[in-house]
Amino acid sequence: MFASSCQPHVRKLRYALCITAALSVFSLCASEVFAQTPVPQSNSAPVVAAQAQSPARLTDLLTEAEQKNPQIQAAHQAWIAAQQMPAEVSALPDLQVQVQQFSVGSPRPFAGYTNSDFAYIGLGASQEFPYPGKLHLKGQIAKQDAAVAQEQYESVRRDVLANVKSAYFQLAYLSQTLAILESDGELLNEAEQAGDARYRSGMGNQQDLLQAQLEKTKLLREITMHHLEVAKLEAQLKQLLDRSQSSPDIETTQISQTPLTYTFDELLNAAKSQNPEIAAAQSLIQKGKLQVDLVHKDFYPDFSLQYMWQRTDPAQFRAYYMLTFGVSIPIHRSKLHHELAEAEADLDRSRSEAHAQSEQVAFQLRTEYDTAQKDAELLSIYSSGLMPQARAEYQAGVASYQNNRSDFQTLLNSFLDVLHLDEEYWQTFADHEDALAGIEQLTGLSLRQEGQQ
C-alpha cells in the first residue's frame, strides 16, 4: 500500500531530475557557444577580443582618408587641371606664319622669277586680335570654373570624411553593444538561476527555464548579427581609407559625448559662408554674369593683322612689303541675340539653383541640429533616469521572484527592458555623434576637441 502510494511521487521526481539534467546540459552548451561566439577573426577580432594592434583614433583615420582616398585625390587633380584653364583661354590666338611662291608664265616653281617682277617668293606672319576685353572675360569665366572645381573637391573631401566619421561611430556603437550583450547575458544567467532554484524547490515550472534558454539563444543571434554589421563597417572603412580588404581590422577608441555649443543661427551663418555647395552655386552665378558680358562683346568686331615680305630677282627687281589689316564684322546679329537670350536664361537658372541650394543646406542643417539637440536630451534621460530605473526594477524583480511574489514573465520583461534601454542608449549616442558629423560637413566647423577624437 505504501509502495503503491509512493510510485507517482517517485516517477514525478525522476521526471523532474531528467528535465533538470537536460536543461543543465543545454545551458552548458549555450554558455560555451555564447563564450565562443566571435565569428571569423578577420571581422570580429577588433571588437570582441583584445588585439596587439592599438585602437585607431578618429583624427588619424581622417588624416589618412584625406591623403589616400581615391575620390578625394581625383577631385583634387580635377581642381588642379581647372586652374590651368584661365591662362590658356586668355592668351592670344597662335601666330600664323605663311610662305608663298608665285610663278609667272609656267606652273613650274620659280618660273619667271628672273624676268618678271610679278613672280616672287613671300614670307609673312598674321595675328588675330579679339575685341578688347573678350580674352579677359574668357579668363574670368575659366577662373569661375576653377572655383567650382575647388568647391567640388571640398565637397567630395567633406563627404568622404563624414562617411568615415559615420562608419567609425557606428563601429564604436556596435563595440559597446556587443559588450552590453555580454554583460547583460550575465543578468539573464541570474534570472535563469533564480528560475532553476524555484523549479528545484517545486514552486516553479519548466516553461520558466525554457523561456530563459530562448532569450539566451536570441542573444546569441543578436551577437552574430552585430558581428555581421561590424564586418560591413570594417569593409566600408577600409574602402574609404584605400586599405586592402585583407588588412587588419580597425578597432575604435572610447568616444565621449560631444557638446554642441553653437546656436542654430551661428551654424547657419557658417554654412552660408563656408558650405562648398553654396559657394559653387555662387561661382556659377558669377560665371553666368561674365558669360552675358562676353556675348555682349561678341556684337563687336574682331581684328587681324598680317605682314608679308616678297622677293623677286634681287639683281633686277626690288622687294615688296605688304601690311594687311582685317576686321571680322558680326553681320549675323540674330544669332547673337539668341546667344544672349540663352546666356541670360542660364544666369537666371543659376540664381534659382543657388537659392534652392541655400534652402536645402538650411533644411539639412536644421534637421541635423534638431537631431543632435534631441539626442542629447535623450542621452540624459537614458543615463540619469531610464537605465538606472530599469536595473533597479530588475533587481527588485529578482528578489520578488525568488520570494515567490511575482512570476517569471515579469522578471523576464524587466530584463528585456534593461537590455533594450542599454542598446537604445548607445544607438542614440551614435546618432548624436553622426548628426554632429553632418553639421561639421555642412558648416566646415570642427565641433570636437582633440581629446574627444
Buried (B, 14 or more C-beta within 10 A) or exposed (E): EEEEEEEEEEEEEEEBEEBBEEBEEBBEEBEEEBEEBBBEEBBBBBBBEEBEEEEBBBEEBBEBBBEEBEBBBEBBEBBEEBBEBBEEBBEEEEEEEEEEEBBBEEEEEBBBBEEBEEBBBBEBEBBBBBBEEBBBBBBBBBBBBBBBBBBBBBBBBBBBBBBBBBBBBBBBBBBBBBBBBBEBBEBBBBBBBBBBEBBEEEEBEBEBBBBBBEBBEEBBEBBEEBBEBBBBBBBBBBBBBBBEEEEBBBBBBEBEBBEBEBEBEEBBEBBBEBBBBBBBBBBBBBBBBBBBBBBBBBEBEBBBEBEBBBBBBEEEBEEEEEEEEEEBEEEEEEEBEEBBEEBBEBBEEBBEBBEEBBEEBBEBBEEBBEBBBBBBEBBEEBEEEBBEEBBEBBBEBBEBBBEEEBBBEBBBEBBBBBBEBBBBBBBBBBBBBBBBBBBBBBBBBEBBEEEBB
